[in-house]
Amino acid sequence: MSTAAPSAAPIVALTEAAKHFGPVRALDGVSLSISPGDCLGLVGHNGAGKSTLVNVVNGGLAPTSGSVAFPASGAASALAAGVRSVFQELSLCPNLTVAENLRISHSALKGMNWRAPARAEIRAALDQVFPGHGIDADAPVDTLSIAQRQMVEIAIGFAPRGTEARLVILDEPTSSLDAGIAEQLLSHIKQFCARGGAVIFISHMLGEIFEVATRILVMKDGKVVAEKPAGGFTRQGLVDAMGHVATEAAAAQAARAQGEEVLHTPEGLRARKGEIVGLSGLAGHGQAEALARLYLGATSSWRSPREAGMVFVAGDRGRDGVLPLWSILRNASISILPQIARRGMVDRTREAEITAEWKARIGIRTDDVTNPILSLSGGNQQKVLFARALASAAPVVVMDDPMRGVDVGTKQDVYAMIRAEAARGRTFLWYSTETEEVCQCDRVFVFRNGEISAELTGDEITEERILEASFEMEGA
Ligand SMILES: Nc1ncnc2c1ncn2[C@@H]1O[C@H](COP(=O)(O)OP(=O)(O)OP(=O)(O)O)[C@@H](O)[C@H]1O
């Protein structure tokens, strides 16, 4: 697939690179080289060390031992060697426009007249990666949907910015994109690598890894446990190498007894007790806003009862979920404080017991829950948000694309947990950009242009029907 010469010097070469955070061996002696034309698929469970590896490659972290070199360019730094990173935690400045965000990472744009070239460059990059994107270069970033923000970050990663991108590292790049936009990105990556660029592609979506990667590297506990050309792995082999026992998503729609209607919004969303209700459609068509309206409407009264009737699992954890200055324990337990308080005093022993129970149930990888939440990997932070919601007694759980960054094994565990909780009478409203997840639901509302374009139940919930409803109003 590559047109690059096979003998080309590696863009980056790691030799026995290690990174320790106190006693945690986040990276434990990894040797690796990436050459022009390579698309390296990087997989591993949450906390396996993938983000640490890429931060060592891009110069964000200095290795505790071992070395990082850039033989192809002879450059001393990752930046000078043309290494670019698109992070899992979206890192744009929300109060600046799309073009202004490009300017921040484009030091060659100097002087008074930088705006016009900045606009032109980000437009060209967006057009190249996501044809038909519809994003205005002058739009403030906080007016964009999470999918659009992810698209802008990716486009900035590939934009020339005065030099040439030689290696682009994409950490969970499609986690907020719907299937059509994700496909545009995968096709761009293939073209970029065919022209002699290289990509490190981190994803928990194994289908994408198989579609785009020329080589796959599996990490576990800070080490590389398997590395082969992509064709050398089967899906099951990959899951096994990561150290998961794959459980089938079968019986996803096992019959659940459903009770009375517990909510019915003016726009037509409705759900019964014990029902798992999906919100689907192309990203950015009003699903997240519908959930936010529902949640804020149910929880914003100043006379709100002691026990919350509804809890929320954020997908944009940096903006809507994680309390960054607090510990893992406090982040998880905040939803159960009313349950465990006596005469206004929190029972700290009970708080620690409940948090420990959820840490074990949902597999939060930490030795000490009093550590800061930001010491956890992205996927493990997401698990804390699940624990926060599921540990509460709220009968309705609202989830805004909540599986971003969660590894394949844990996803199956969380699906099972959601089904078990629904069987006990809890109601779930679940917006997801992944069809596999939407197909776990009992009833699905498909959104198009901010409105419900279809309501599907039982056997009607198929990828074809969802796509049909996502597009059908276009031709009208
Ligand atoms: N700044 C830090 N301080 C302490 N521990 C850290 C820090 N950064 C990472 N770690 C730990 O290093 C380990 C590897 O984390 P890393 O973020 O590299 O995992 P990951 O494979 O990228 O996970 P995910 O799929 O969830 O993003 C984890 O145990 C994490 O808790």
The ligand as a Tripos MOL2 file, in Angstrom:
@<TRIPOS>MOLECULE
LIG
   31    33     1     0     0
SMALL
NO_CHARGES

@<TRIPOS>ATOM
      1 N1          0.3590   11.7790   35.2360 N.pl3     1 LIG1
      2 C1          0.1790   10.5580   35.7280 C.ar      1 LIG1
      3 N2          0.3520   10.3040   37.0490 N.ar      1 LIG1
      4 C2          0.1920    9.0600   37.5530 C.ar      1 LIG1
      5 N3         -0.1430    7.9610   36.8130 N.ar      1 LIG1
      6 C3         -0.3260    8.1630   35.5060 C.ar      1 LIG1
      7 C4         -0.1960    9.4500   34.8830 C.ar      1 LIG1
      8 N4         -0.4370    9.3210   33.5480 N.ar      1 LIG1
      9 C5         -0.7290    8.0180   33.3440 C.ar      1 LIG1
     10 N5         -0.6530    7.3260   34.5170 N.ar      1 LIG1
     11 C6         -0.8970    5.8940   34.6910 C.3       1 LIG1
     12 O1         -0.1750    5.2090   33.6800 O.3       1 LIG1
     13 C7         -0.9190    4.0890   33.2080 C.3       1 LIG1
     14 C8         -1.0250    4.1550   31.6890 C.3       1 LIG1
     15 O2         -1.9060    5.2300   31.3300 O.3       1 LIG1
     16 P1         -2.2010    5.6460   29.8150 P.3       1 LIG1
     17 O3         -2.9730    6.9300   29.8770 O.co2     1 LIG1
     18 O4         -0.9360    5.6200   29.0520 O.co2     1 LIG1
     19 O5         -3.1520    4.4390   29.3480 O.3       1 LIG1
     20 P2         -3.9430    4.2220   27.9790 P.3       1 LIG1
     21 O6         -3.5360    2.8910   27.4410 O.co2     1 LIG1
     22 O7         -3.7470    5.4070   27.0990 O.co2     1 LIG1
     23 O8         -5.4480    4.1300   28.4800 O.3       1 LIG1
     24 P3         -6.8600    4.6260   27.8030 P.3       1 LIG1
     25 O9         -7.2190    3.6010   26.7670 O.co2     1 LIG1
     26 O10        -7.8210    4.5940   28.9480 O.co2     1 LIG1
     27 O11        -6.6330    6.0100   27.2710 O.co2     1 LIG1
     28 C9         -2.2590    4.1150   33.9220 C.3       1 LIG1
     29 O12        -2.1890    3.2090   35.0090 O.3       1 LIG1
     30 C10        -2.3660    5.5340   34.4340 C.3       1 LIG1
     31 O13        -3.1400    5.5860   35.6140 O.3       1 LIG1
@<TRIPOS>BOND
     1     1     2 1
     2     2     3 ar
     3     2     7 ar
     4     3     4 ar
     5     4     5 ar
     6     5     6 ar
     7     6     7 ar
     8     6    10 ar
     9     7     8 ar
    10     8     9 ar
    11     9    10 ar
    12    10    11 1
    13    11    12 1
    14    11    30 1
    15    12    13 1
    16    13    14 1
    17    13    28 1
    18    14    15 1
    19    15    16 1
    20    16    17 2
    21    16    18 1
    22    16    19 1
    23    19    20 1
    24    20    21 2
    25    20    22 1
    26    20    23 1
    27    23    24 1
    28    24    25 2
    29    24    26 1
    30    24    27 1
    31    28    29 1
    32    28    30 1
    33    30    31 1
@<TRIPOS>SUBSTRUCTURE
     1 LIG1         1 GROUP 0 **** ****
